[in-house]
Every structure is written in structure tokens, then in C-alpha cells.
């Protein structure tokens, strides 16, 4: 019998499963005392696949002694009905929300598979791809000559979250983000490096708790000066002093997810997303 504080969750979709995962995780995050074993099952687009999934769910229910949670975004009603036969607690996103919207809007939904992540119907898809390429090309200060094309330039010490935040903002929102690592050499006069000064209005800073930074760096270069707590304390103090002197807005990333970092930056700076 499984622990009462642990449940298996199936994110089921006839497409990529991204929508089911995103919505499902938002709901599950409200239950902090629980531990969830996540299983994502994309492209369940035939009755045969649905029947196989039902057997898998039933097996988990038998082993764990409690029925799994099923969060699905299946469009086809026959496939949805098949999955509903499983020994699980089913939360159907379309039945929960789309049917109610249909009544309010007095309009029939298209019931097409993969609409939320369709390239054909997403005019901003190419913007996302271009933004990702920009983030990769302008990662870690590798290039600075294209900063005039950037919507945002993230700066901070090494391993403070610049690269993953840049890529997330590019892929999720179509924002052109460059990032630049500040090193010990940049802290002599606590001024922004020359290559950044003309783009100051685009700059946003990231900082992090030195103990957390030391732990992250030790995963990369264990027992090095680079990862030492003294070095991390020195760098974070210096970078925050620079931000304050230069009037650069910044946030502490220590306890924030990439999603939270990105959203807070956009709200604080007032950048509008290009992709939705």
C-alpha cells in the first residue's frame, strides 16, 4: 500500500502533453504536504493507445493501493470515455472548462487535436525560434555587438540563473534576451563594463544567496576557489553594490523558479511578450 502522502499522477494528451502538465502542476502545487509521481503520456490518439493506458493506470492502482490522478486534455470523446474506465480519478480539462465556455460564448469548439501548440495556427512560432537562436548566440557575453537588437540583457555573476532564464523567456514569450557574466575583473570600480553602458536601459540584474551559489558551483567545479563560499560572498556583495551604484534593477533568484524569475522581470521592466 502506498503512502497516503504520495500519489501517482498521469498527464494524458492526444498532443504533446504540455498543456496537461502545465495546468496539472499548477493544481498539484497547492498540495505541499503531498508527493506526486508524475507520468506524462502524450499522443494518445487511438482507442488502442487508450486501452493500453487504462491497463497501465489499473496496474499502478493495484500496486499502490490508491487510484492515480488523471489530468487529461483529450479531445476525442470516445478516447476520453475509454480512459474514464480506468481505476483513476479523472480530471478532464476540456469537460471542465471548454463545455462551460461553449455555453457562455454560444459557440461550438473546433475539437481539433493539438490546437494549443499548433505551428500552423500559431503565428508567433517563428518569433519564438528566432528568440531562442538569439539567446544562444548571445549567451554568456560571447557576443556584444548585437545588443542593440536585444529586448533585455541579463547580468549577474556566473551561475546566478542568466542562461536558463534567457532561454525560457525566448521560448515561452518570444523575447530577445542576451546575458552577460560579471566576473571579479569587473568589480574594481563597481561600474558596468564598457560594452554594457550604452545599453543600460535594457539591463536587468540577477543576484543569488552566496551559500546557494557556492553549492551550485561546487557541482561544476568541486573544491575550487571559484566555488568557495568566500569567493561567492565577495562576488555577490560586489555585484549588488554595482547594481545599486549604477541604478540597475535586480532580483534575488535564490528561491525562485525560472518561471517566477521571468514573470517578475517582465512585470518590473514592462516588457510585453511577443508570443502567447
Secondary structure, DSSP 4 states (H G I P E B T S, - for coil): ---TTEEEEEEE-SS-SHHHHHHHHHHHTT-TT-EEEEEEE----SHHHHHHHHHHHHHHHHHHSSPEEEEE----HHHHHHHTTSSEEEEEHIIIIIHHHHHHHT------TTGGG-STT-TTHHHHHHHHHHHHHTGGGS--TTGGG-SEEEEESTTSSHHHHHHHHHHHH---EEEEE--GGGGSSS---HHHHTTGGGEEEEE--HHHHHHHHHHHSTT-TTT-HHHHHHHHHHHHHHHHHHT--EEE-TT--HHHHHHHHHHHHTPPPS--
